[in-house]
Amino acid sequence: MPGIPGRDSGWLLGQFALLGRVEVVRSLLDAGVPVDSRGWSNFTPLDQAAMHGRLDVVRLLVERGADLEDCAFDDEGPTPLDAAVWGWRNNRATDGDYENTVALLVAEGAPTRHTPPTGNQRIDELLTRQHEST
């Protein structure tokens, strides 16, 4: 990608996704960075954004065709919805919108291995509905 050092600069997309920088993410996607580029951690930008409750970035990535079923690391790794629930439970960004991020991913049919209780009533209701519909 012009102006960005290194042959594989796709990791930048995940970094800006986790920061919630929707305009930068949009620009990188428009410049041709693949929507499911993996970062150093092997998470996709959608995983990163979901884990930090970055609703606007999650919405943009889903609109651009991000893989909702992708598993980080291997077939047993976390999906984007798993990452959102894990982030809520274990590493909550103070400015993250986890409830609406989970709601968007559930509405889009994203799978998860997590079940209630999470400590958040709305997320628990969403996960219960998601599990009942599968």
C-alpha positions as CSV (number, residue, x, y, z in Angstrom):
1,M,0.0,0.0,0.0
2,P,1.6,3.3,-1.0
3,G,3.0,5.4,1.8
4,I,2.8,2.7,4.4
5,P,6.0,0.8,5.2
6,G,6.3,-3.0,4.9
7,R,5.0,-5.4,2.4
8,D,2.1,-6.6,4.6
9,S,0.5,-3.6,6.2
10,G,-2.9,-5.2,6.8
11,W,-2.2,-5.3,10.5
12,L,-2.8,-1.5,10.5
13,L,-6.5,-2.1,9.8
14,G,-6.9,-4.1,13.1
15,Q,-5.1,-1.5,15.1
16,F,-7.3,1.3,13.9
17,A,-10.4,-0.9,14.3
18,L,-9.7,-1.6,18.0
19,L,-9.2,2.2,18.5
20,G,-12.6,2.9,17.0
21,R,-11.2,5.0,14.2
22,V,-14.0,4.4,11.7
23,E,-12.8,7.0,9.1
24,V,-9.3,5.6,9.1
25,V,-10.7,2.0,8.8
26,R,-12.9,3.2,5.9
27,S,-9.9,4.8,4.2
28,L,-7.8,1.7,4.5
29,L,-10.6,-0.5,3.1
30,D,-11.1,1.9,0.3
31,A,-7.3,1.8,-0.4
32,G,-7.6,-2.0,-0.9
33,V,-6.6,-3.5,2.5
34,P,-8.5,-6.8,2.7
35,V,-11.4,-6.6,5.3
36,D,-10.3,-9.8,7.0
37,S,-6.5,-8.9,7.2
38,R,-5.0,-10.6,10.2
39,G,-2.9,-8.7,12.7
40,W,0.1,-9.7,14.8
41,S,-2.3,-11.5,17.2
42,N,-4.0,-13.4,14.4
43,F,-7.2,-11.6,15.1
44,T,-9.1,-10.0,12.2
45,P,-10.1,-6.3,12.4
46,L,-13.7,-7.4,13.2
47,D,-12.4,-9.4,16.1
48,Q,-10.4,-6.4,17.3
49,A,-13.3,-4.0,17.0
50,A,-15.8,-6.3,18.6
51,M,-13.4,-7.1,21.5
52,H,-13.2,-3.4,22.3
53,G,-17.0,-2.6,21.7
54,R,-16.3,-0.4,18.7
55,L,-19.9,-0.5,17.3
56,D,-19.4,1.9,14.3
57,V,-16.3,0.1,13.2
58,V,-18.0,-3.3,13.6
59,R,-21.0,-2.0,11.5
60,L,-18.6,-0.8,8.8
61,L,-16.6,-4.1,8.7
62,V,-19.8,-6.1,8.5
63,E,-21.1,-3.9,5.7
64,R,-17.9,-4.5,3.8
65,G,-18.2,-8.3,4.1
66,A,-16.1,-9.2,7.1
67,D,-16.3,-12.9,8.0
68,L,-18.7,-13.4,11.0
69,E,-17.7,-17.0,11.4
70,D,-13.9,-16.7,11.2
71,C,-12.1,-18.3,14.1
72,A,-8.9,-16.7,15.3
73,F,-5.9,-19.0,15.7
74,D,-7.6,-22.2,14.6
75,D,-11.0,-23.9,14.2
76,E,-11.5,-23.7,18.0
77,G,-10.5,-20.1,18.3
78,P,-12.9,-17.2,19.1
79,T,-15.3,-15.8,16.6
80,P,-16.0,-12.0,16.4
81,L,-19.1,-12.5,18.7
82,D,-16.9,-14.5,21.1
83,A,-14.4,-11.7,21.1
84,A,-17.1,-9.1,22.0
85,V,-18.4,-11.2,24.9
86,W,-14.9,-11.9,26.1
87,G,-14.1,-8.2,26.0
88,W,-17.2,-7.4,28.0
89,R,-16.3,-10.0,30.6
90,N,-12.5,-9.7,30.8
91,N,-11.0,-6.6,29.2
92,R,-13.7,-4.0,29.0
93,A,-12.8,-0.7,27.2
94,T,-14.4,2.1,29.2
95,D,-15.8,3.7,26.1
96,G,-16.8,0.5,24.4
97,D,-20.5,-0.1,23.4
98,Y,-20.6,-3.8,24.0
99,E,-24.4,-4.2,24.3
100,N,-25.0,-2.8,20.8
101,T,-22.0,-4.5,19.3
102,V,-23.3,-7.8,20.5
103,A,-26.8,-6.9,19.3
104,L,-25.5,-6.1,15.8
105,L,-23.5,-9.3,15.6
106,V,-26.4,-11.4,16.8
107,A,-28.7,-9.7,14.3
108,E,-26.3,-10.6,11.6
109,G,-26.2,-14.3,12.6
110,A,-22.7,-14.4,14.1
111,P,-22.0,-17.6,16.0
112,T,-20.7,-17.8,19.5
113,R,-19.7,-20.4,22.0
114,H,-20.5,-18.1,25.0
115,T,-23.6,-18.6,27.0
116,P,-25.2,-16.5,29.8
117,P,-24.5,-15.4,32.4
118,T,-22.1,-12.6,31.3
119,G,-22.9,-10.1,34.1
120,N,-24.9,-8.0,31.6
121,Q,-28.7,-8.7,31.4
122,R,-29.1,-7.3,27.8
123,I,-26.1,-9.3,26.5
124,D,-27.5,-12.4,28.3
125,E,-30.9,-11.9,26.6
126,L,-29.2,-11.5,23.2
127,L,-27.1,-14.6,23.6
128,T,-30.1,-16.6,24.8
129,R,-32.1,-15.6,21.7
130,Q,-29.1,-16.3,19.5
131,H,-28.7,-19.9,20.9
132,E,-32.5,-20.5,20.6
133,S,-32.4,-19.6,16.9
134,T,-29.6,-22.0,16.0
